[in-house]
């Protein structure tokens, strides 16, 4: 399982439309609107990196109003000695 956070920059006045479309997609587990350089942050869960590539390039970036994305892949911290 790959867990990622995708940040999306959205064209003006398209926020609600993009939010609603992204929220309805099965890999999207959470989505919030934010202020700043990006407009939306979505938590995604996919089966593999290949599935992630396909979803970002062919689904998220294809949504009308999405200008740019940045995807952050979650990492597990290594165990510390004595844990």
C-alpha positions in Angstrom: 0.0 0.0 0.0 1.3 3.4 -1.0 0.1 6.4 1.0 0.7 9.9 -0.4 -0.4 13.4 0.0 -1.1 15.3 -3.2 -1.2 19.0 -3.3 -3.1 20.6 -6.2 -3.1 24.1 -7.5 -6.5 25.0 -9.0 -7.6 27.7 -11.4 -9.6 30.5 -9.9 -13.3 29.8 -9.3 -12.8 26.0 -9.9 -12.1 25.1 -6.3 -15.5 23.6 -5.5 -15.7 21.7 -8.8 -12.2 20.2 -8.4 -12.8 19.4 -4.7 -16.1 17.6 -5.5 -14.5 15.6 -8.3 -11.5 14.6 -6.3 -13.5 13.7 -3.2 -15.6 11.2 -5.2 -12.5 9.2 -6.4 -11.9 5.9 -4.5 -8.2 6.4 -3.8 -8.9 9.8 -2.1 -9.3 9.1 1.6 -9.3 12.7 2.8 -9.3 16.1 1.1 -9.1 19.6 2.5 -8.9 23.1 1.0 -6.0 25.3 2.2 -4.6 28.8 1.7 -1.2 29.2 0.2 0.6 28.1 -3.0 -1.6 25.1 -3.3 -5.4 25.0 -2.9 -6.2 21.4 -2.0 -4.4 18.6 -0.2 -5.6 15.0 -0.6 -4.6 11.9 1.2 -4.5 9.0 -1.3 -4.0 5.3 -0.8 -3.0 3.1 -3.8 -1.8 -0.4 -4.2 1.6 0.4 -5.9 3.8 3.1 -7.3 2.6 2.2 -10.8 -1.0 2.7 -9.7 0.0 6.1 -8.2 1.6 7.2 -11.5 -1.4 6.2 -13.5 -3.8 7.9 -11.0 -1.9 11.2 -10.8 -1.2 11.5 -14.6 -4.4 10.2 -16.0 -7.0 11.1 -13.4 -5.9 14.0 -11.1 -4.1 16.1 -13.8 -6.9 15.4 -16.2 -9.5 17.2 -14.0 -10.6 20.5 -15.5 -9.2 23.3 -13.3 -6.2 21.5 -12.0 -3.1 23.6 -12.9 -0.3 21.7 -11.1 0.2 19.0 -8.5 2.9 18.0 -6.1 2.8 14.5 -4.6 4.6 13.6 -1.3 5.0 9.9 -0.6 4.8 9.0 3.0 7.8 7.4 4.6 8.2 5.1 7.6 10.7 6.2 10.2 13.4 3.6 10.8 13.3 1.8 14.1 15.6 3.2 16.7 18.0 1.0 18.7 16.3 -0.3 21.9 12.7 0.2 20.5 
